[in-house]
Structures are given as C-alpha cells and as structure tokens.
Amino acid sequence: MLAQLPLLAALPFGQLWYYLPLLVAISLVYGATRHELPGPILRHAWHTAVWMTTFIGAIFLIALVLTWLV
Amino acid sequence: MNEPPKKPAIPPVESLTIDLRNPWIAGFLAWLWPGAGHLYQRRYGKGLLFMACILAIFFFGLVLGQGRVVYAMHPANQDPAVGAGFGGIFTKFAAIAPLPFWLQAGTGLPAMPAVVQRMRVKGGGQPLFNNWMAPPRTTQELNSWHRQLNQRFDMGVLYTMIAGILNFFAIWDACAGPAPSEPVDPKKKKDPKKDDPKTPEPKPAT
C-alpha cells in the first residue's frame, strides 16, 4: 500500500546518497565551531546529524501523510 | 580561628585557553584557504578537519557539475534588473555576479578561478583551464548545461554553496574561537560552563 503512494513512488531513492556527504560535513564543521577538542566535536556532530535526519524525516512523514490524505 | 578552606561542591575543571594570535590574519587566511587560519593559530586538528570537510564537498560539487557550477558572470544576454528597497539589495548583488557565487566565494581561492574567467571573458579573451568555472556565453548555453547535467547541476551548485557557507563558520571560529555551546545532555542544562569544560574561553591575541 505504501509503495502505491505517489510521493513514495516518485522519491528518487537512488539519489538519497547525496545527503550523506553533506550530513557528515555539516555536522562535523558545526560541531567544530562549538568545541575545541575531538571528543566533544564528534559528540556534537553526532547529535547534529541525528537532529537533522530526524527533522528531515519528520517533514517527509508529514508530506507523506498529507499525500495520503489528499 | 583559621578555618580550613571549604572544598567546592563541584571540583574546578581544567579549562582550555586558545591563542588566537592575530584574529584578523587568521580570519583572512581562513577565507583564503579553508582551515589555513586554524593552521596559522596552530589549531592543527580543527584546521585539517575544516580543510577536509569544506574542500571535499566543494570539489565534489564542482566535479558533479563538470566544473560549470561555479561561475562569476551572468550570460551576456541575461543581465538582471536592479530593484529598489530591501529586495533591491539582493538584485544589486545579483547584478554583479550570480547569487550562488557570493556563497561559493566563501571558500576563497578554490572559487577564484571563476573571477579570473570573468575577467578574461569581459576582456574579450578565451576562458582558461579547459573552460572550468567559465561563465556561460548565452542563456541558451546555460539552459543546455541544465539539460545535459540535469540534477547533477543543481546538486553541484548546492554542494559548492554549502561549502562556502560552512567556511563562513570556520572564519568566525578562527576570528573569535568556538561559540558557546549548549550542553548535549539535558541533565546538564543548569550550568553549561561548568558542565562543558572542553569548550574553551577564547583568548584574544596579545
């Protein structure tokens, strides 16, 4: 059923890997602007990456539900 | 009676001080080449981290767009009109160079061949570097790049723009040191300074 939703069907899953390099770079640079030592930088980067992915995933889910409702 | 000094409830933590040397030189070097400002400040780890992350996504975007996604001049027949008011600020910038280039230029030297190409083309010469970062001659040529590269053109522009934005963060870090950080653990929200000992106090150059 999910696969029949237009949004999922139109999603270019093969191009989602473009997200990974950006996620890694943005998280690490952002973490490095907040801390000086490697440990806190990596911890902050991990939390930023999780937060970004969750945020984007939440928006995707909202769009998916709206598509399903309409 | 002399009372013995009371032990603090929370033992003092070791703080880290950073010698920013000359923040203006560091900031300029950080713009010129991502990470160079930190290397100048002897903050080698962060310098290499910034260099690797920012240059990697800049050049990855450039390769994705086959060297065409960074250009500093509109096609000859596509000069945008300059508007008025607050929005006019953007159109004024856009009249000088395409708006994406203003962000891409944040990476410094790696984006500067586009400026060389602009000067060459404006002077009536042929572009150098096998047309890398050369501006499109006409709107039709720009459209053909979009058709040919499809989404890779957009992704290339996005990657190179984000590289420039990230370098602005790195420049700020080189000039002023790490920004005050919120503690990651919600239990530690009461006193961020005490609980995040590894966030140093930036020390201005003497």
Interface residues (C-beta under 8 A of the other chain):
Chain A: Q15 Y18 P21 L22 V24 A25 I26 L28 V29 Y30 A32 T33 R34 H35 E36 L37 P38 G39 P40 I41 R43 H44 H47
Chain B: L16 I18 R43 G45 K46 L49 F50 C53 I54 A56 I57 F60 Q151 M155 L158 Y159 I162 A163 L166 F169 A170 W172 D173 G177 P178 A179 S181 V184 D196 K198 T199 P200
